Amino acid sequence: MALADEHCVASRRGMVRLGEAEIRSLISALPAWVLSTDHQRIERDYRFKNFTEALAFVNELGAIAESENHHPDLALGWGYVRVAFTTHDAGGLTRNDLIMAAKCEVLRAQAV
């Protein structure tokens, strides 16, 4: 099953974060995503023709994040959206973060 087809599990205090090997394995399917040097966060910038398209992407991503109950950190500006994921309850990355990154990729591919 592809990451984008999976669903997030409920976050809770004490969740176990992913190890470096598992992160590298999963992120290999998401080559445009950047892993922070401390392996605590992944992020990606998306480019759009204008603010309206960027805002539409943010709104659609927001609906997905609500349905999955796993929310990104977002920065929105004219023609761009920066998306970042981490699982605060785990103090780093969990499978939920990679699942949501994969869902972002599907969403962006549909918008093109």
N, C-alpha and C positions, 0 to 999 in steps of 0.2 A: 504494500500500500504506500502511495506517495505521501509525503509529509502534508501536503495541502489537503489531502483527503481525511486526515486525522482530526480529532477534536481535542481541545485542551482539557486537562483535568483541573479540578478546583485547586487553587493555590492554598497553602496553609503554612503556618510557621513550622520550621523544621524540615521543609521539603528538601530533598537531596538535590544539589545542583549537579550538572553533568561534569564528568572528568574531561581533561584535555583531549584525550584520544576520541572520545565519543563526540565532543564538539566538532573536532576537525573532520570526522567522518560525516556527520550530518550537514555541516556547512559546505562540504564539497558539492552538494546538490544546489547550493545557493551562491554561485561564484561572485555575484555583484555585492554581496553583503560583506562588511568589514568586521572582523573580530577585534575587540579592544585588546591592547597588549596585556591586560590583566585577566583576560578571558571572562570578564564579568558582563559584557554587553556586546550586542551586534547592532550595526546600523547600516543604512543605505540612503543615498540621495536619489530621488526620482525627479526627472525634468519634464516640464509640461510647456505647452505653447503660451499659456497665459495664467493669470491668477484664477480665473473661473474654473479651468480644468484641474488645477492643483486643488482647489477647494472641493470640487466634486469628488476627487480621489479621497481626500481626508474624510468627507462625509460618508462615503461608502465604506472606507476602512473602519470608521467609527462604529458603523452598524455591525460589521463583522466582529470587531473587538467586543462589543456588548454581547453578541450572541455567544461568543466563546469565553466571555468573562476573563479576558486577558488583554490588557490595554497597553498601547505603545506610548512612548514619549514622542511628540510630534513638533516639528518646526515647519511653519507654512510661510511662504513668501511668493512674490510674483514669479511664477514659472517653476517653482520647486517645492518639494516636500522632503524633509529629512525624517526618517522613521527609525526609531531605536527601540530595542527590546532588552529587558532584563527581568528577572523574577526577584523582586525585592524580598519576598518571604524566604527565598533560598539563598539570598546573598550572591546571586550570580545567574548563570544561564541554566534553564531547564528545557526539556523537550518542547514545552509550550512556546517558548520564544522562537524556536526553529519552525514549529508548526505555523505560527503566525507570520513569520517571514515568508514562508512558502505561500501562504494565502495572499500576502501582499503581491507576490510575483504573479499569481494568477489574476488578481484584480487588475494589475497594471497591464498585463497582456490583453485582457478583455477590453480595456479602454483605448487601445491603440487602433 
